[in-house]
Amino acid sequence: MTFPERALAAERSLITEPLAGLARSHPGLWRLDSAGVTPLGRPLQALVHADAYDLNSRRLRVLMLGGITGRQADVRTAHAVLAGYAADSRLRGHIALSGVAVANPEALSLATDGMNSAGGVVDGGFPPEGGYFNDPVAPEARYLWRWILFQAPDLVIDLRSGSAETLEVNAAVSGLGATRRVQADHTLVHALGEARQPDPGAVPAIRLTVPADGGQSLDGVWSMLGRLKAGRSGAGEALHRRQRRSAGEVASTLARRYGDRLEPVVYTQGVAISGRLRVAQHTGDVAPVEAARRLVEPYVSGARPPFSERAGGQDLAGVVWCEELLALTGDDRYRDLMVKAADRFGASDVQAPPPPADPDFRTEDMFFVAAVLGRAYRMTERRRYSELLAGYMHLCARRQQEDGLFWHGESVPRYWGRGNAFAALGFAEALTYLPGDTAGRDGLVATHRSHLESIIATAAPSGMLRQVLDVRGSYEELSATCMTGYALARGIRLGWLSRAVFGGPLERLWKASLARVDSNGDLVDVCTGTGPQPSLGAYLNRTALSGYDDRGGSLASWFAAEMLALATGDGR
């Protein structure tokens, strides 16, 4: 057997088959998922307990990591722990155990003494600084860090096999009596006890070494866990507070942070202005309205041109706020500016998108075209706009794939998360503004529903949508989650989506989004601007941004404002 053949055999026997078998044998207990991907694209395969993300669970939520060293003995011990847990009903009643049995699969399969294929050491350099999730040396560390902290377990166990039993704890651990503190060595266990902004908080973690005796010593593991009581970690408490916020609270937080700039005119800033004004419509606060009027006045008055000669859809959609300002002020100049944007979309061949939309049917344009032409139709009742929009959306519907999703473009066969969210948002916008007698409207609704069902089916156990929808382990991405949530909330509120069918998925998307928006309006993991990419790896490696981000802030603002409208029964 050659070296590559041995590596593949190791993957099958130690990496993929054991966890898949446990998931099949216990379908109500665990969901087979992935915590991330390696430099070579191998998944960090995980078993996720049904209570893993339930911060109100009565069980002790434990996350076990095995094989972070890349040693076979550690992996086999982790498999033994998972199998023993599954077979013990008493343990299952007290503990909600999730696990990654092979946290360093490349080191295991390539036998590289703890290093992955890029020469990186996975259990080092914590907390990771930057490189989310495209670090060229140790992307696994970024994936594991984010995955753990936003699962926020009550306890993390770094399980290892050795000659004798040892226990080391981090600074966040209490309730285990006399124990040895783990060294300040930048390993995962140590860093979890020191987690700070932008992370939600600390997580108790232990490094537990047990003798490699075929699992005979694991009784000590269960005895130790049996002494612990369920209780949220620092990270869990922070996420619980975030997820208890009302839509009004979150919408107001985002309105204070975003929507105060428009340089240049582009959707990533214009949508935030719209979101800020939608909140003002609910609160009756005139200050944001006056601030928005001052901000946009140079473009409305003609003192500055709002669009260049080569403006694309992303630029034209930067004036979506015209709708709110017209409603709030009655100033017809906002209608005029919206019409100027709509008139940039020219007539086209009956089988092609209206220019400047991309002839490759990029999903971004579904939103840009619908947002502009839809608003122009509502403001003017000119059928040219609704007919152009309807014709384009029917063309887009024909690009839906057999599995219900959309490629990023006809020549880009990738299920980019935000690309599909753009499509969902585009259909939601189109259905908002197209008149009820539009030919084929029912067909558009059917396409939209089937698309949303397909997106929802790809969601991670956390409720988040992924950077690439059909790649388990690609990072959980906020903007796609917010945009899809907006489409669900808008459809339920205005009646083309059933609350009975889509209400549960909406709540999961909302709850997941809340976890990644802090009290200052800072965000976690928004994919940077992304045009068509040449490969799957290029999509997986697009930088995830955290902190202030106008793109993510805009889309989160719309989602929160729409949830507020849904909660208050606003029928606008």
C-alpha positions as CSV (number, residue, x, y, z in Angstrom):
1,M,0.0,0.0,0.0
2,T,1.5,3.4,-1.0
3,F,1.7,6.4,1.3
4,P,-1.4,8.2,-0.2
5,E,-3.3,4.9,0.0
6,R,-2.4,4.5,3.7
7,A,-3.5,8.1,4.3
8,L,-6.8,7.6,2.7
9,A,-7.3,4.3,4.6
10,A,-6.6,6.2,7.8
11,E,-9.2,8.8,6.9
12,R,-11.9,6.2,6.3
13,S,-11.2,4.2,9.4
14,L,-10.5,7.0,11.9
15,I,-11.9,10.2,10.5
16,T,-15.1,9.6,8.5
17,E,-16.6,6.2,9.2
18,P,-16.8,6.2,13.1
19,L,-18.7,9.5,13.5
20,A,-20.9,8.8,10.5
21,G,-21.8,5.4,12.0
22,L,-22.7,6.9,15.4
23,A,-24.8,9.6,13.7
24,R,-26.7,6.9,11.8
25,S,-27.2,4.8,14.8
26,H,-28.5,7.7,17.0
27,P,-30.4,10.0,14.6
28,G,-32.2,11.9,17.4
29,L,-29.2,12.3,19.5
30,W,-26.6,13.8,17.2
31,R,-26.4,15.6,13.8
32,L,-23.3,14.9,11.7
33,D,-21.7,18.3,10.8
34,S,-18.3,19.9,10.5
35,A,-16.6,22.5,12.6
36,G,-14.4,23.8,9.7
37,V,-12.1,22.7,6.9
38,T,-8.4,22.1,6.6
39,P,-5.9,23.7,4.1
40,L,-6.6,20.7,1.8
41,G,-10.4,21.1,2.3
42,R,-10.9,18.1,4.6
43,P,-13.8,18.6,7.1
44,L,-13.3,18.8,10.8
45,Q,-16.1,16.3,11.3
46,A,-18.3,16.8,14.3
47,L,-21.2,15.2,16.1
48,V,-23.5,18.0,17.3
49,H,-26.0,17.2,20.1
50,A,-29.6,18.3,19.8
51,D,-29.1,20.6,22.8
52,A,-25.7,21.9,21.7
53,Y,-27.0,25.4,21.0
54,D,-29.8,25.4,23.6
55,L,-28.6,27.9,26.2
56,N,-31.6,26.9,28.4
57,S,-30.8,23.2,28.4
58,R,-31.1,21.4,31.7
59,R,-28.3,19.1,30.6
60,L,-24.6,19.9,31.1
61,R,-23.5,20.9,27.6
62,V,-20.1,19.4,27.0
63,L,-17.9,19.7,23.8
64,M,-15.2,17.1,23.5
65,L,-12.2,17.6,21.2
66,G,-10.1,14.7,20.3
67,G,-7.1,14.3,18.0
68,I,-5.9,17.9,18.1
69,T,-2.4,16.4,18.3
70,G,-2.9,14.2,15.3
71,R,-2.2,11.1,17.2
72,Q,-4.2,7.9,16.5
73,A,-4.4,7.0,20.2
74,D,-6.1,10.3,21.0
75,V,-8.6,9.8,18.2
76,R,-9.5,6.2,19.3
77,T,-10.0,7.4,22.9
78,A,-12.4,10.1,21.6
79,H,-14.3,7.5,19.6
80,A,-14.6,5.3,22.8
81,V,-15.9,8.2,24.8
82,L,-18.6,9.1,22.2
83,A,-19.7,5.4,21.8
84,G,-19.8,4.9,25.6
85,Y,-21.9,8.0,26.0
86,A,-24.4,6.9,23.4
87,A,-24.8,3.6,25.1
88,D,-25.5,5.0,28.5
89,S,-29.0,6.4,29.0
90,R,-28.1,7.8,32.4
91,L,-25.3,9.9,30.9
92,R,-27.5,11.0,28.1
93,G,-30.0,12.3,30.6
94,H,-27.5,14.4,32.4
95,I,-25.0,15.4,29.7
96,A,-25.4,16.8,26.2
97,L,-22.2,15.7,24.6
98,S,-21.0,17.0,21.3
99,G,-17.6,16.0,19.8
100,V,-14.9,16.5,17.2
101,A,-13.0,13.3,17.3
102,V,-10.3,14.4,14.8
103,A,-9.6,18.0,15.3
104,N,-6.4,17.8,13.2
105,P,-7.2,15.4,10.4
106,E,-4.3,16.3,8.1
107,A,-1.7,15.5,10.8
108,L,-3.5,12.2,11.4
109,S,-3.7,11.1,7.8
110,L,-0.4,12.4,6.7
111,A,1.5,11.4,9.8
112,T,3.2,14.7,10.1
113,D,3.8,14.9,13.9
114,G,1.0,17.3,14.8
115,M,1.4,19.6,11.8
116,N,-1.1,20.0,9.0
117,S,-0.3,20.0,5.3
118,A,0.8,23.7,5.4
119,G,3.2,23.1,8.3
120,G,0.8,24.7,10.8
121,V,0.4,23.6,14.4
122,V,-3.4,23.5,15.1
123,D,-3.1,23.7,18.9
124,G,-1.1,26.9,19.1
125,G,-1.4,30.6,18.6
126,F,-4.7,31.0,20.4
127,P,-6.6,33.2,20.4
128,P,-6.1,33.5,16.6
129,E,-5.4,37.0,15.4
130,G,-7.0,37.7,12.0
131,G,-6.9,35.2,9.1
132,Y,-10.6,34.3,9.4
133,F,-11.0,31.9,7.7
134,N,-8.2,32.0,5.1
135,D,-5.1,31.8,7.2
136,P,-2.5,30.0,5.0
137,V,-1.0,28.0,7.8
138,A,-3.6,27.1,10.4
139,P,-7.2,27.8,9.3
140,E,-8.3,25.0,11.6
141,A,-7.5,27.1,14.6
142,R,-9.8,29.9,13.4
143,Y,-12.6,27.5,12.6
144,L,-12.4,25.8,15.9
145,W,-12.2,29.0,17.9
146,R,-15.2,30.6,16.4
147,W,-17.2,27.3,16.4
148,I,-16.6,26.7,20.1
149,L,-17.2,30.3,21.3
150,F,-20.5,30.6,19.4
151,Q,-21.7,27.2,20.6
152,A,-20.6,28.4,24.1
153,P,-20.7,25.1,25.8
154,D,-20.7,24.7,29.6
155,L,-17.4,22.8,29.4
156,V,-14.8,21.9,26.7
157,I,-12.7,18.8,27.1
158,D,-9.4,18.4,25.2
159,L,-9.2,14.6,25.5
160,R,-5.8,12.9,25.1
161,S,-4.3,9.5,25.6
162,G,-1.3,8.9,27.8
163,S,0.5,6.7,30.3
164,A,-1.4,8.1,33.3
165,E,-4.4,10.2,34.1
166,T,-3.9,13.9,34.4
167,L,-6.2,16.9,34.6
168,E,-5.4,20.5,33.8
169,V,-7.9,23.3,33.9
170,N,-8.2,26.9,32.6
171,A,-9.0,30.0,34.5
172,A,-12.8,29.7,33.9
173,V,-13.2,26.3,35.5
174,S,-14.7,25.9,39.0
175,G,-16.3,23.0,40.8
176,L,-13.6,20.3,40.2
177,G,-11.7,20.7,43.5
178,A,-8.0,20.7,43.6
179,T,-6.7,20.7,40.1
180,R,-3.6,21.9,38.2
181,R,-3.9,25.1,36.1
182,V,-3.0,24.8,32.5
183,Q,0.1,26.8,31.5
184,A,-0.2,30.1,29.7
185,D,1.0,28.5,26.5
186,H,-1.5,29.9,23.9
187,T,-3.1,26.5,23.5
188,L,-6.8,26.3,22.9
189,V,-7.6,25.2,26.5
190,H,-5.7,28.1,28.0
191,A,-7.1,30.7,25.6
192,L,-10.7,29.7,26.1
193,G,-10.4,30.8,29.8
194,E,-9.1,34.2,28.8
195,A,-11.4,35.0,25.8
196,R,-12.3,38.7,25.4
197,Q,-13.7,41.0,22.8
198,P,-14.6,40.5,20.0
199,D,-15.4,37.0,21.4
200,P,-18.5,36.7,23.6
201,G,-16.7,35.5,26.7
202,A,-14.7,32.8,28.4
203,V,-15.5,29.1,28.3
204,P,-14.4,26.6,31.0
205,A,-12.0,24.0,29.5
206,I,-9.9,21.1,30.7
207,R,-7.1,19.1,29.2
208,L,-7.8,15.5,30.3
209,T,-5.3,12.7,29.7
210,V,-6.4,9.1,30.3
211,P,-4.4,5.9,30.0
212,A,-4.6,4.2,26.6
213,D,-6.2,1.0,27.8
214,G,-9.0,0.5,25.3
215,G,-11.4,2.7,27.2
216,Q,-11.3,0.8,30.5
217,S,-10.4,4.1,32.4
218,L,-13.2,6.2,31.0
219,D,-15.3,5.6,34.1
220,G,-13.2,8.4,35.7
221,V,-14.3,10.8,32.9
222,W,-18.0,10.1,33.5
223,S,-17.5,10.3,37.3
224,M,-15.9,13.7,37.0
225,L,-18.6,15.0,34.7
226,G,-21.3,13.6,37.0
227,R,-20.1,16.0,39.7
228,L,-20.7,19.1,37.5
229,K,-24.0,20.9,37.2
230,A,-25.3,22.6,34.1
231,G,-24.4,26.3,34.1
232,R,-23.7,28.8,31.4
233,S,-20.2,29.8,30.6
234,G,-19.2,33.4,30.3
235,A,-19.7,33.1,26.6
236,G,-23.0,31.4,27.1
237,E,-24.2,34.2,29.4
238,A,-23.2,36.8,26.8
239,L,-25.0,35.0,24.0
240,H,-28.1,34.4,26.2
241,R,-28.3,38.2,26.8
242,R,-28.0,39.0,23.1
243,Q,-30.6,36.5,22.1
244,R,-33.1,37.8,24.7
245,R,-33.2,41.3,23.1
246,S,-36.3,42.4,21.3
247,A,-36.4,43.3,17.6
248,G,-36.9,46.9,18.6
249,E,-33.8,46.9,20.8
250,V,-31.6,45.4,18.1
251,A,-33.0,47.6,15.4
252,S,-32.3,50.7,17.5
253,T,-28.8,49.6,18.2
254,L,-28.0,49.1,14.5
255,A,-29.8,52.4,13.6
256,R,-27.4,54.2,16.0
257,R,-24.3,52.6,14.5
258,Y,-25.2,52.5,10.8
259,G,-26.9,54.7,8.2
260,D,-25.0,57.9,8.8
261,R,-22.8,57.9,5.7
262,L,-23.3,57.9,1.9
263,E,-19.9,58.2,0.3
264,P,-20.2,56.8,-2.3
265,V,-23.8,56.1,-3.2
266,V,-23.9,52.3,-3.0
267,Y,-26.3,49.7,-1.5
268,T,-24.0,48.8,1.4
269,Q,-24.6,52.3,2.8
270,G,-28.0,53.1,1.3
271,V,-29.7,50.1,2.8
272,A,-28.5,51.2,6.3
273,I,-30.1,54.6,5.7
274,S,-33.3,52.9,4.8
275,G,-33.2,50.7,7.8
276,R,-32.6,53.7,10.1
277,L,-35.6,55.4,8.6
278,R,-37.8,52.3,9.0
279,V,-37.0,52.3,12.7
280,A,-37.8,56.1,12.9
281,Q,-41.2,55.3,11.2
282,H,-42.0,53.0,14.2
283,T,-40.7,55.2,16.9
284,G,-41.8,58.6,15.6
285,D,-38.3,60.0,16.2
286,V,-37.7,62.9,13.8
287,A,-34.0,63.3,14.5
288,P,-32.9,60.4,12.3
289,V,-35.2,61.7,9.5
290,E,-33.7,65.1,9.6
291,A,-30.2,63.7,9.7
292,A,-30.9,61.5,6.7
293,R,-32.3,64.5,4.8
294,R,-29.1,66.5,5.4
295,L,-27.0,63.5,4.4
296,V,-28.6,62.9,1.1
297,E,-29.4,66.5,0.1
298,P,-26.4,67.0,-2.1
299,Y,-27.5,64.1,-4.3
300,V,-31.2,65.0,-4.2
301,S,-30.5,68.7,-5.1
302,G,-28.1,67.9,-7.9
303,A,-25.2,69.5,-6.2
304,R,-23.4,66.2,-6.5
305,P,-24.2,63.5,-9.2
306,P,-25.6,60.4,-7.4
307,F,-24.4,58.1,-10.1
308,S,-21.5,57.9,-12.5
309,E,-21.9,57.2,-16.2
310,R,-21.0,53.6,-15.6
311,A,-23.0,53.0,-12.4
312,G,-23.9,49.4,-11.8
313,G,-26.8,47.9,-9.9
314,Q,-25.0,48.1,-6.6
315,D,-24.8,51.9,-7.1
316,L,-28.4,52.4,-8.2
317,A,-29.7,50.4,-5.2
318,G,-27.9,52.9,-3.0
319,V,-31.0,55.1,-3.1
320,V,-33.5,52.7,-1.7
321,W,-34.1,55.2,1.1
322,C,-36.0,57.4,-1.3
323,E,-39.1,55.3,-0.5
324,E,-39.0,56.1,3.2
325,L,-38.1,59.7,2.8
326,L,-40.9,60.3,0.3
327,A,-43.4,58.7,2.8
328,L,-42.0,60.6,5.7
329,T,-41.7,64.1,4.1
330,G,-43.8,64.1,1.0
331,D,-40.9,65.7,-0.9
332,D,-41.3,64.7,-4.6
333,R,-37.6,65.0,-5.2
334,Y,-37.1,61.6,-3.6
335,R,-39.5,60.1,-6.2
336,D,-37.6,61.9,-9.0
337,L,-34.2,60.4,-7.8
338,M,-35.7,56.9,-7.6
339,V,-37.0,57.3,-11.2
340,K,-33.5,58.4,-12.3
341,A,-32.1,55.2,-10.9
342,A,-34.8,53.0,-12.4
343,D,-34.4,54.6,-15.9
344,R,-30.8,53.5,-15.9
345,F,-32.1,49.9,-16.4
346,G,-32.6,49.9,-20.2
347,A,-34.7,47.6,-22.4
348,S,-32.9,44.4,-23.3
349,D,-33.2,41.3,-25.4
350,V,-36.2,39.4,-24.1
351,Q,-33.9,36.6,-22.8
352,A,-31.3,38.8,-21.2
353,P,-31.2,40.9,-18.0
354,P,-31.8,44.7,-18.4
355,P,-28.4,46.4,-18.5
356,P,-26.4,47.3,-16.5
357,A,-27.3,44.0,-14.9
358,D,-24.8,41.3,-15.7
359,P,-25.7,39.2,-18.7
360,D,-24.4,36.2,-16.7
361,F,-27.5,36.4,-14.4
362,R,-25.5,37.1,-11.2
363,T,-27.7,36.7,-8.2
364,E,-26.7,40.1,-6.8
365,D,-28.6,41.7,-9.6
366,M,-31.8,40.0,-8.6
367,F,-31.8,42.3,-5.5
368,F,-30.5,45.4,-7.2
369,V,-33.0,45.3,-10.1
370,A,-36.0,44.4,-7.9
371,A,-35.2,47.0,-5.3
372,V,-34.9,49.8,-7.8
373,L,-37.6,48.9,-10.3
374,G,-40.1,47.8,-7.6
375,R,-39.8,51.1,-5.8
376,A,-40.0,53.1,-8.9
377,Y,-43.3,51.3,-9.9
378,R,-44.8,51.9,-6.4
379,M,-43.9,55.6,-6.5
380,T,-45.1,56.2,-10.1
381,E,-47.5,53.3,-11.0
382,R,-45.8,53.2,-14.4
383,R,-46.2,49.8,-15.9
384,R,-42.9,50.0,-17.7
385,Y,-41.1,49.4,-14.4
386,S,-43.3,46.5,-13.2
387,E,-43.3,44.8,-16.6
388,L,-39.5,45.0,-16.9
389,L,-39.1,43.7,-13.4
390,A,-41.6,40.8,-13.8
391,G,-40.0,39.7,-17.1
392,Y,-36.5,39.8,-15.5
393,M,-37.6,37.8,-12.4
394,H,-39.2,35.1,-14.7
395,L,-35.9,34.8,-16.5
396,C,-34.1,34.5,-13.1
397,A,-36.5,31.8,-12.0
398,R,-35.5,29.6,-14.9
399,R,-31.9,29.6,-13.6
400,Q,-33.0,27.8,-10.4
401,Q,-31.1,24.5,-10.1
402,E,-32.8,21.1,-9.6
403,D,-32.0,21.2,-5.9
404,G,-33.7,24.5,-5.5
405,L,-30.6,26.7,-5.1
406,F,-29.1,29.3,-7.4
407,W,-25.5,29.4,-8.8
408,H,-23.7,32.7,-8.3
409,G,-24.0,33.1,-12.1
410,E,-24.6,31.0,-15.1
411,S,-20.9,30.6,-15.6
412,V,-20.2,30.3,-11.8
413,P,-21.6,26.9,-10.6
414,R,-21.1,27.6,-6.9
415,Y,-23.7,27.9,-4.1
416,W,-22.3,31.0,-2.5
417,G,-24.3,31.8,0.7
418,R,-24.8,35.5,0.1
419,G,-25.4,34.9,-3.5
420,N,-28.4,32.7,-2.7
421,A,-29.4,35.3,-0.1
422,F,-29.3,38.0,-2.8
423,A,-31.7,35.8,-4.8
424,A,-34.0,35.4,-1.9
425,L,-34.0,39.1,-1.1
426,G,-34.6,39.9,-4.8
427,F,-37.7,37.7,-4.9
428,A,-38.9,39.2,-1.7
429,E,-38.5,42.7,-3.0
430,A,-40.1,41.9,-6.3
431,L,-43.1,40.3,-4.7
432,T,-43.4,43.3,-2.3
433,Y,-43.9,45.7,-5.2
434,L,-45.3,43.8,-8.2
435,P,-49.0,44.3,-8.6
436,G,-51.3,41.4,-7.7
437,D,-52.4,41.0,-11.4
438,T,-48.8,40.5,-12.6
439,A,-48.8,37.6,-15.1
440,G,-47.1,34.6,-13.6
441,R,-46.9,36.0,-10.1
442,D,-48.0,32.7,-8.6
443,G,-45.1,31.1,-10.4
444,L,-42.6,33.6,-8.9
445,V,-44.1,32.8,-5.4
446,A,-43.6,29.1,-6.0
447,T,-40.0,29.6,-7.1
448,H,-39.3,31.8,-4.0
449,R,-40.8,29.2,-1.6
450,S,-38.9,26.3,-3.0
451,H,-35.7,28.3,-3.0
452,L,-36.2,29.3,0.7
453,E,-36.9,25.7,1.6
454,S,-33.7,24.6,-0.1
455,I,-31.7,27.3,1.7
456,I,-33.1,26.4,5.1
457,A,-32.2,22.8,4.6
458,T,-28.5,23.8,4.4
459,A,-28.4,25.7,7.7
460,A,-25.9,24.8,10.3
461,P,-27.0,23.4,13.6
462,S,-26.5,26.9,15.1
463,G,-29.2,28.2,12.7
464,M,-26.6,30.2,10.7
465,L,-26.2,29.9,6.9
466,R,-22.8,29.1,5.6
467,Q,-20.4,30.9,3.3
468,V,-20.9,28.1,0.7
469,L,-24.2,26.5,1.3
470,D,-23.4,22.9,0.2
471,V,-20.0,22.7,2.0
472,R,-20.3,21.6,5.6
473,G,-17.6,23.3,7.5
474,S,-17.5,26.5,5.4
475,Y,-17.8,29.3,7.8
476,E,-21.1,30.6,9.3
477,E,-21.8,33.9,7.6
478,L,-23.9,36.7,9.0
479,S,-25.1,38.7,6.0
480,A,-26.6,35.7,4.2
481,T,-28.3,34.7,7.4
482,C,-29.8,38.2,7.8
483,M,-30.9,38.6,4.2
484,T,-32.6,35.2,4.2
485,G,-34.3,36.0,7.5
486,Y,-35.5,39.3,6.0
487,A,-37.0,37.4,3.1
488,L,-38.9,35.1,5.4
489,A,-40.1,37.8,7.7
490,R,-41.3,40.0,4.8
491,G,-43.1,37.1,3.2
492,I,-44.8,36.0,6.4
493,R,-45.8,39.6,7.2
494,L,-47.2,40.3,3.7
495,G,-48.8,37.0,3.2
496,W,-47.1,34.9,0.5
497,L,-45.3,32.7,3.1
498,S,-47.0,30.5,5.7
499,R,-46.0,31.2,9.3
500,A,-46.8,27.5,10.0
501,V,-44.1,26.5,7.5
502,F,-41.6,29.3,7.7
503,G,-42.0,30.7,11.2
504,G,-39.7,28.1,12.9
505,P,-36.9,28.6,10.4
506,L,-37.3,32.4,10.8
507,E,-36.9,32.2,14.5
508,R,-33.8,30.1,14.2
509,L,-32.2,32.6,11.7
510,W,-33.1,35.5,14.0
511,K,-31.7,33.8,17.1
512,A,-28.5,32.9,15.3
513,S,-28.1,36.5,14.0
514,L,-28.7,38.0,17.4
515,A,-25.7,36.0,18.7
516,R,-23.4,37.8,16.3
517,V,-24.6,41.4,16.8
518,D,-23.3,42.8,20.1
519,S,-24.7,45.7,22.1
520,N,-22.6,48.2,20.2
521,G,-23.7,47.0,16.8
522,D,-20.4,45.2,16.1
523,L,-20.8,42.1,13.9
524,V,-19.1,38.7,13.6
525,D,-18.1,37.1,10.3
526,V,-19.5,39.0,7.3
527,C,-18.0,37.9,4.0
528,T,-16.1,40.7,2.3
529,G,-17.2,42.0,-1.1
530,T,-17.2,39.1,-3.5
531,G,-17.6,39.0,-7.2
532,P,-17.6,35.7,-9.2
533,Q,-14.7,33.5,-8.0
534,P,-12.6,31.1,-10.1
535,S,-12.9,28.1,-7.7
536,L,-14.7,26.6,-4.7
537,G,-11.5,27.3,-2.7
538,A,-11.7,30.9,-3.5
539,Y,-15.2,31.2,-2.0
540,L,-14.1,29.3,1.1
541,N,-11.2,31.6,1.5
542,R,-13.0,34.9,1.2
543,T,-12.2,37.0,4.3
544,A,-14.7,37.1,7.1
545,L,-14.9,40.6,8.6
546,S,-15.9,41.4,12.2
547,G,-16.5,44.6,14.1
548,Y,-18.0,47.6,12.2
549,D,-19.0,46.6,8.6
550,D,-21.4,48.7,6.5
551,R,-22.4,45.8,4.3
552,G,-23.3,43.5,7.2
553,G,-24.7,46.4,9.3
554,S,-27.0,47.4,6.5
555,L,-28.4,44.0,6.0
556,A,-28.7,43.3,9.7
557,S,-30.5,46.6,10.1
558,W,-33.1,45.6,7.5
559,F,-33.6,42.3,9.1
560,A,-34.1,43.8,12.5
561,A,-36.5,46.5,11.2
562,E,-38.5,43.8,9.4
563,M,-38.7,41.7,12.5
564,L,-39.9,44.8,14.3
565,A,-42.6,45.3,11.7
566,L,-43.7,41.7,11.9
567,A,-43.9,41.9,15.7
568,T,-46.0,45.0,15.7
569,G,-48.3,43.9,12.9
570,D,-47.2,46.7,10.5
571,G,-48.9,46.0,7.2
572,R,-47.0,48.5,5.1
